[in-house]
């Protein structure tokens, strides 16, 4: 069955950085476009980044463009999200996935 396991979250100060990872199994990762989503406290799920089967085509929500970088290592069945210049409004649970699947999420808290 499809399994997606996120890790790498934590608490950082504004302006800090984190690297999230998502290990995938149960499907052909290398031929599956992937995405990152997040859910802030009291808010709905929002799409923030997507990547096609290689690293050449990536897509971002405007609010994270230039600060977050999505990438993938098909040999390791792993999806990444590099978060930089973090802001308090980036506080959320971050999920990786592809429709209709997503993992259990990893918490990112940006606070001084």
N, C-alpha and C positions, 0 to 999 in steps of 0.2 A: 504494500500500500504506500501511498505518497506520504513521505515524511519530510518536514522542513523544520530545522532546529536553528533558531537564532541565538547569537551570543554577542558579547562585547559591550553591552550597555553599562551604564553606571551614572554616577553623579559627577558633574564637572562644573567649573565656574564659567560664567559668560566669557566668550572668546576662546574657550577650550576646544579640544578635538577628541573624537572617538572614532574607532573603526569597528563597524558591525560586520559580523559574518553570518552566513546562513548555509548550513550543510544540507544538501538535498539528496534524497534517495527514493526509490520506488517508481521512478519514471526516467525517461531519457533527457537528462538535464541539458546536454549539449545542443539539443535541437528545440529547446523550449525557451521562448522569450520570458523574461522574469521581471518582477517589479518589487519595489519597496512601498509599503503603506505605513501610515501611523495613525494613532488615535490619541488625541490629547484628552485630559480629564474633562468629562462632561460633554465631549464633542463626538461627532461621528468619525468613521474611518475615512481617511483621505489618501489618495494616491500621491506619491511624491517623486518617484523616479522609476524609469523603466529601461530595459536593455534588451536588444535583440540577441540572436544566438552568438554573435561575436561582440567584441568591445567597440566596434566601429559605429554603432548606432545607439545612442543614449538619449534619454528624454527626461526633462525635469519640470516639476512645478515651479512657477516663477519665484516663489518665496524662498526656494532653496538653491536656485540656479547660481552657480559661481561659488557656492559654499560646500555643497555635497557632491560626491563623485561616486557613481555606481560602476561596478566592474564585476567581472566573473572570471573564474578559472575552471574551464570545462574539464581539465584533467583531474581536478580535485572535487568536482561536483559542488563547487562553492561559489556563492554570490556574496559580494561585499558592498558596503556603503561607508565611504569615508566622510565623516562629518567634521567640518571645520567652522571656525567663527561662530560657534554655537551661541544661541540667544535663549533667554528664558522661554520664549514662545515655541521653541523646539522641543520643550518637555512633552513627552508622549511615550506610549508603548509603540515600538517599531516592529513591523511584521514584514517578512518576505513571502513571496508566493507567486502563483499564477492562477488565473481563474479556473475553478472556483476555490482553489486551495490556498491556505496560508498557515504559517507556523503558530507557535504559542506566544511569540513576541518577546522582546527584550526592552526593559525600561531604560529610558534616557531622561535624566533630570538635570536641568541647567539652572543652577542657583548659586548665589554668592553667600 
